[in-house]
Amino acid sequence: MTRPPKGSLIEILAIENRWVRLAEVCNHIIGKIDQRGAACLTPVERTIDRVNDFEYRMIQGGLTGLLYSDWLDWKAIAEVVAALQVVGAFEASRLLRETLVIVAGAVERQPLLRTRDDLPWGDLLTMVDPTYEIQRIEREIAPHVDGINQHLLTYVESHQVDLLRADEASA
């Protein structure tokens, strides 16, 4: 059997089906969390969820939006760092880890930063990062956000597990 020419409708549909499948898997995992909580996820599903959520947050609010949402939740942010590493998004993982070092160091030096209730977000960020390193990191991480989905797709496909059917069988 000959392979269809590059850019043919069959090839385009095959590529499109891979992305549709990734969206289905991510949406199913989100639904599973909504129904049963995050504790019900397998390690593979948890990795997929953390990476998918990170990419979404980066698109919606950038790195500072992620920090705002998970302020001082080191466990949640560390899970994202690890998940990015697992799927092969090494540069994004490194940059997020670098951000954690800046924030954790500032909080250690200035315990007042643990509670952000009395400070406007911009003022808090300035106290955390007076040299604007987080803004530099945000600019550096931005080009990697588009590629994160490709890493995630490769990760999902490499596990050769039909997550939707496997989950339905265990329910």
N, C-alpha and C positions, 0 to 999 in steps of 0.2 A: 504494500500500500504506500502510495506516495504521500508525502507531507504537504498540506495545503501551503500555498505561497504565503510568505510573511505579510501580515496586514490583511489577510483574507477575512471574510466574515466569520468563518469557522474559527479561525485563530482568535479573532477579536472576542467572539462569544465565549471561547474557552477561558480567556483572561478575565472577562467580565464575570463569569461564573465563579472563579476563584475569589474575587472580591465580594460577590454576593454571599458566598459561603462564609467568608470571614465575618461579614456583618451579621449573618444569621447566628453564628456561634457566639459573637459578642452580645447580641441582643438576648439570646437564650440565657446566657450567664447572668446578665442583669436581671432578667425575669426570675431566675432561680434565687438570686439574692433577695429580691423583693418578696418572694413567697416564703423562703425558708431561712434566710439570713446568710451572711458571708461564711459562717462556720461550716456550711454544708458543701463548700467547694472543694474539689480535688486540688492538689498542688498545681497541676497544669491549668485548671480553670482559674485559680487564684492569680497565676502569672498573667494569663490572658486578660483578666479583669483589671489588674493593676496597670498594665501597659496601655490598655484601651482607655482607661480612666485618665491616665497621665496625658495621653495624646489629646483627648477631649479637653481637659483643663488647660493645656498649653494653647490650644486653638482659641478657647473662650476667654482666658484671662492671663495667659502667660505665666511666667515663673512666679511673679509676685502674687498672682491670683491663686496659684497652688499653695504658696506659703500662707496666704490669708485664710484659705479654707482649712488647712491642716496645721495651723499655728502651734508649734512646739509638740506636735504629735510625731515624735521621732520614729516610733514604730511604723506608722503609716508611710512616712516618707522613706524610711529605710527599706520597706517592702517594695516601694517603687524603684529605688536604686537597684535592688537585687533583681527585680523582675526585668528591668531594662537590660541588665547584664546577661541574664539567662537567655533572652531572645536575641542577643547580639547587638543591641544598640549601645555599644560600649562608650562612645563619646557622650551621648546624652546621660548615661549613667555616671560617668566621671564628672560632668558639669553639675549634675544635681548633687552629687556627693560633695563637691567643692562648695556649693551653696550651703549645705548642711554645716560644714565646718565654719563658715562665716557666721551663720545664725547661732549655732551652738556656742561659739567662742564669745560672741557679743552677749548672749544671755548669761553665760558663766561670769563675765566681767561686770554685767549690769543686771542683777536679779530683778530689778523693777520691770524689765522687759517681759517677764513671764506673764504678767497680766497686761493685756492690751486695751482693757476696757476704757481707761481714761484718756488714751492717746488716739488722735486720728491716725489712720493707717500710714499715711505718708510721713508723718512725724516719727512714728515708730520705726519705719524702714530707715529713715535718716539716722536714727540713734543706733540701729543695728548695723548699718553699713554706711558710715559717713564718707567713705571713699568711692561709693557707688560701684563696688565690685559686682553686686548682684545684677545691676543693669548691664554690665559688660557680659556677664554669664548669660543673661537673657538674650542678648544679641547673638552670642555664640551658639546658644542651643537652638535658636529659632530655625536655622537651616536644617537641623537634624530631625525636626518634628515630622516633616513630610516623609522621611525615610523610615520612621518608627513603624508605620503601618506595614511596610514591606517586610521588616524584621518580624513583626507579629504574624503576618501571613505565612512566612517561611516556617516559623515556630509551630503554628497550628498544623500546617501540612506535614511537618517532619514527625509529628506524633502519630500520624495515621490512625487517629481515633475519631470515630464519629461521635463527638461529644453529645449531640442531641439524642441519638438513639441509645447510647450508653446510659445517659441520665434517665431516660424514660424507662429503661429496663430495671434500673435500681429503685425507681419510685414506687 
